[in-house]
């Protein structure tokens, strides 16, 4: 398990070049390129992620809440849950449209489905200081203790998959869509989905994603004071304004201003590639480094090692999945993104 700085130094050691020939900024760029290429080629559980979307119309305001006790709910912030805009489908009246932003960390989709209808707090209960009435009940959505939406599943909606991916033109063409029940497309930065789901339903998007930056730190608590940070040197690192100004930009962005000084967590955010499979990043970075140094033979050698490492990880996962029982997979003729 290497820190980001240790990883930079490791690449330099393997390249056997000093800083006058190979600046840190080049190594850092090569590590970013290596990670990005790994994310685009790896299909393994550490890169799998789920996001949930509660469909709503333009007038609805969705407030996520969790049950505290009988009739009492508190508001919560759930990073992997947001809303999707619901709209009647004027082209095909037998289905409804929903749209949501493509997650910024998405690489490719695994599936999109509708698990059911979101649970609402009952009329007469309270969410924070607000009493739930028939008029505002649709503004609330209950989140379970494991940060997933609490849903009421009905047979017609349970595990409804959006199996058909169309191009944008076909999505809006009623004549082409007659045979489809649930289908979707991508338009700009949004996913458009047409199906049986209506307002208040949950969409579950399961996808492969990019992990946080290799040198990322967690966001500091809003309530953190400079005195508290200085009193916990095993948790926080504090630098003066002068020390901060002397840092390169990529280092500066890991700090946050707290009163008159700059603070960050000492420990970096866990990154599966950096912490468990640094060789993938190392070989990928060396491929780019030697490309920068114009040493084509070395560049191609490490490119081959990088691709071999990626293939080994993917093959290991395929063998694990198929080690018992029978595996049946349905293949489409296009990627999901």
C-alpha positions in Angstrom: 0.0 0.0 0.0 1.8 3.1 -1.3 0.9 6.8 -0.7 0.6 9.0 -3.7 4.1 10.5 -3.2 5.6 7.0 -2.7 4.0 6.0 -6.0 5.5 9.0 -7.8 8.9 8.1 -6.4 8.4 4.5 -7.4 7.8 5.4 -11.0 10.9 7.6 -10.9 13.0 4.8 -9.5 11.8 2.3 -12.2 12.4 4.9 -14.9 15.9 5.6 -13.4 15.7 9.3 -14.4 16.3 12.3 -12.1 14.0 15.3 -11.8 15.9 17.4 -14.3 15.0 15.0 -17.0 11.7 13.7 -15.7 9.8 16.3 -13.7 7.3 15.2 -11.0 4.5 16.9 -13.0 5.1 14.5 -15.9 5.0 11.5 -13.6 1.8 12.7 -12.1 0.2 13.2 -15.5 1.3 9.7 -16.5 -0.2 8.2 -13.4 -3.5 9.9 -14.2 -3.4 8.6 -17.7 -2.6 5.1 -16.4 -5.5 5.2 -14.0 -8.0 6.4 -16.6 -6.9 3.7 -19.1 -7.3 1.1 -16.4 -10.8 2.2 -15.5 -11.8 1.9 -19.2 -10.5 -1.6 -19.5 -11.2 -3.2 -16.1 -14.5 -4.9 -15.4 -14.2 -6.0 -11.7 -16.3 -5.6 -8.5 -14.1 -2.8 -6.9 -15.2 -0.6 -9.8 -18.9 -1.5 -9.6 -21.2 1.1 -8.2 -25.0 1.8 -7.8 -26.9 5.0 -8.0 -30.6 5.4 -7.4 -33.0 8.0 -8.9 -36.5 8.8 -7.6 -38.7 10.0 -10.4 -40.6 13.3 -9.9 -42.4 15.9 -11.9 -41.3 19.5 -12.1 -43.5 20.6 -9.1 -42.3 18.0 -6.7 -39.5 18.6 -4.2 -37.9 15.3 -3.1 -36.5 15.4 0.5 -34.8 12.1 1.5 -35.5 11.0 5.1 -34.9 8.1 7.4 -37.1 6.7 10.2 -36.0 7.6 13.7 -39.0 6.2 15.6 -42.7 5.5 14.9 -44.0 8.6 13.1 -40.8 10.5 13.4 -38.3 10.9 10.5 -35.1 13.0 10.0 -33.7 14.3 6.8 -30.5 12.7 5.4 -28.0 13.4 2.6 -27.3 10.3 0.5 -24.5 10.7 -2.0 -25.7 7.8 -4.2 -29.3 9.0 -4.5 -30.8 11.8 -6.5 -33.9 12.5 -8.6 -34.9 11.9 -12.2 -37.4 14.1 -14.1 -40.6 12.4 -15.0 -42.6 13.5 -18.0 -45.5 12.0 -20.1 -44.3 10.5 -23.3 -46.1 12.4 -26.1 -44.7 10.1 -28.8 -45.7 6.8 -27.2 -48.6 7.2 -24.7 -48.2 3.6 -23.5 -45.0 4.4 -21.7 -43.5 7.3 -19.6 -40.3 9.2 -19.9 -37.7 9.9 -17.2 -34.4 11.6 -17.6 -31.3 11.9 -15.3 -27.7 13.1 -15.6 -25.1 10.5 -16.4 -23.0 10.1 -13.3 -19.7 12.0 -13.6 -17.7 8.9 -12.6 -19.4 6.5 -15.0 -17.4 4.5 -17.5 -20.0 2.0 -18.7 -23.4 0.7 -17.7 -24.1 -2.8 -16.4 -27.9 -2.5 -16.1 -30.8 -0.1 -15.5 -33.9 -1.3 -13.8 -37.0 -0.2 -11.8 -37.2 -2.0 -8.4 -40.4 -0.5 -7.3 -42.3 2.5 -5.9 -40.6 4.7 -3.2 -42.0 4.6 0.3 -43.3 7.9 1.7 -43.7 8.8 5.4 -47.3 8.4 6.4 -49.7 11.4 6.7 -49.5 12.8 10.2 -45.8 11.9 10.8 -43.1 14.5 11.0 -40.0 15.0 8.9 -37.7 17.2 11.0 -40.1 20.1 11.9 -42.5 19.5 9.0 -45.8 17.6 9.4 -46.6 15.3 6.5 -49.9 16.0 4.9 -51.7 14.7 1.8 -50.5 17.8 -0.1 -46.8 17.5 0.7 -46.4 13.7 1.1 -45.0 13.3 -2.4 -42.2 15.6 -1.5 -40.6 13.0 0.8 -38.7 9.7 0.0 -37.7 7.2 2.7 -34.1 5.9 2.7 -33.3 2.6 4.4 -30.5 2.2 7.0 -28.1 0.9 4.3 -28.5 4.1 2.2 -30.7 2.5 -0.4 -34.3 3.6 -1.2 -37.1 2.0 0.7 -39.5 0.7 -2.0 -42.8 -1.0 -2.2 -42.5 -3.5 -5.0 -45.4 -4.5 -7.2 -45.3 -7.6 -9.5 -45.6 -5.5 -12.6 -42.6 -3.3 -11.7 -40.5 -5.7 -9.7 -37.0 -6.0 -11.3 -38.2 -4.4 -14.5 -35.2 -4.2 -16.7 -34.5 -1.6 -19.4 -33.1 -4.1 -21.9 -33.3 -2.1 -25.1 -30.8 0.6 -25.9 -31.7 2.8 -28.9 -30.2 5.7 -30.7 -31.8 9.1 -30.0 -33.7 9.2 -33.3 -35.2 5.8 -32.7 -36.1 6.7 -29.1 -38.3 9.6 -30.4 -39.7 7.6 -33.4 -43.1 6.0 -32.3 -43.2 3.6 -35.3 -39.8 2.1 -34.4 -40.7 1.9 -30.7 -44.0 0.0 -31.0 -42.4 -3.4 -30.0 -40.5 -2.0 -27.0 -41.6 -2.0 -23.4 -38.6 -0.5 -21.6 -35.9 1.2 -23.5 -33.4 4.0 -23.1 -30.9 6.2 -24.9 -28.2 8.8 -24.2 -28.7 12.4 -25.2 -25.8 14.8 -24.4 -25.1 14.4 -20.7 -28.4 12.8 -19.9 -30.0 9.3 -20.0 -33.5 9.2 -21.3 -35.5 6.1 -20.2 -39.0 5.2 -21.4 -41.0 2.4 -19.7 -43.7 1.6 -17.2 -42.2 3.7 -14.3 -44.2 6.8 -13.4 -43.8 9.5 -10.8 -42.5 8.1 -7.5 -40.7 5.1 -8.9 -37.1 4.3 -8.3 -34.5 3.7 -11.0 -31.5 1.7 -10.1 -28.4 2.3 -12.3 -25.5 -0.3 -11.8 -22.3 0.7 -13.6 -18.5 0.6 -13.7 -17.0 3.8 -12.4 -13.7 5.7 -12.0 -12.4 5.9 -8.5 -11.4 9.1 -6.7 -8.2 10.8 -7.6 -5.1 8.9 -6.5 -4.1 11.7 -4.1 -7.7 12.6 -2.9 -8.4 13.4 0.7 -11.8 13.4 2.4 -13.7 16.7 2.7 -13.1 18.3 6.1 -16.0 18.6 8.6 -17.7 22.0 8.3 -17.4 22.4 12.0 -13.6 21.9 12.1 -11.7 24.7 13.7 -8.0 25.5 13.2 -7.3 24.9 16.9 -9.0 21.4 16.7 -6.9 20.5 13.6 -3.7 21.7 15.3 -4.6 19.6 18.3 -4.9 16.4 16.2 -1.6 16.1 14.3 -2.2 12.4 13.8 -5.4 13.1 11.8 -4.9 16.5 10.2 -1.9 18.2 8.5 -1.8 22.0 8.9 0.4 24.4 6.8 0.7 28.1 6.8 -0.2 30.4 3.9 3.4 30.8 2.9 3.9 27.0 3.0 0.7 26.5 0.9 1.8 29.1 -1.7 5.1 27.2 -2.2 3.3 23.9 -3.0 2.6 22.9 -6.6 -1.0 23.1 -7.8 -1.7 19.4 -7.6 -0.6 19.4 -4.0 -2.6 22.6 -3.1 -5.9 21.2 -4.3 -5.7 18.5 -1.5 -5.9 21.3 1.2 -8.8 23.4 2.4 -8.7 26.8 4.0 -9.6 26.8 7.7 -9.5 30.2 9.2 -5.9 31.5 8.6 -4.2 28.2 7.6 -4.6 25.3 5.2 -5.7 21.9 6.4 -6.1 18.4 5.0 -6.4 14.8 6.3 -3.1 13.0 6.6 -4.5 9.8 5.2 -5.5 9.7 1.5 -8.9 8.3 0.4 -8.8 4.6 -0.2 -8.2 3.8 -3.9 -8.3 0.2 -4.9 -5.8 0.5 -7.7 -3.3 2.5 -5.7 -3.7 0.5 -2.4 -4.2 -3.0 -3.8 -2.8 -3.1 -7.4 -0.2 -0.5 -7.7 1.6 -2.5 -10.4 -1.2 -1.7 -12.8 -0.6 2.0 -12.3 3.2 1.6 -12.3 3.3 -0.2 -15.6 0.8 2.1 -17.2 2.7 5.2 -16.0 6.0 3.8 -17.2 4.5 3.3 -20.6 3.6 7.0 -20.8 6.9 8.1 -19.1 9.0 6.4 -21.7 6.8 7.8 -24.4 7.6 11.3 -23.0 11.3 10.3 -23.0 11.0 9.2 -26.6 12.2 5.6 -25.8 9.7 3.7 -27.9 11.0 0.2 -27.1 10.7 0.7 -23.3 7.3 2.4 -23.8 5.9 -0.6 -25.7 7.4 -3.0 -23.2 5.5 -1.4 -20.3 2.4 -1.0 -22.3 2.4 -4.8 -22.8 2.9 -5.3 -19.1 0.1 -2.9 -18.3 -2.4 -4.6 -20.6 -1.3 -8.1 -19.3 -1.9 -6.9 -15.7 -5.4 -5.6 -16.7 -6.2 -8.9 -18.5 -5.1 -10.9 -15.5 -7.4 -9.0 -13.2 -10.4 -9.4 -15.6 -9.7 -13.1 -16.1 -9.4 -13.7 -12.4 -12.8 -12.2 -11.9 -14.3 -14.2 -14.8 -12.9 -17.4 -13.3 -14.3 -16.5 -9.9 -17.8 -15.9 -11.3 -17.9 -19.1 -13.2 -16.3 -21.4 -10.6 -19.6 -22.9 -9.5 -22.9 -23.6 -11.2 -24.0 -22.6 -14.7 -23.5 -19.1 -16.0 -26.0 -17.7 -18.5 -25.3 -14.2 -20.0 -27.3 -12.3 -22.5 -25.2 -10.2 -24.9 -26.5 -7.1 -26.7 -24.9 -5.8 -29.9 -24.0 -2.4 -28.4 -22.3 -1.0 -25.3 -24.7 0.5 -22.7 -23.0 3.9 -22.8 
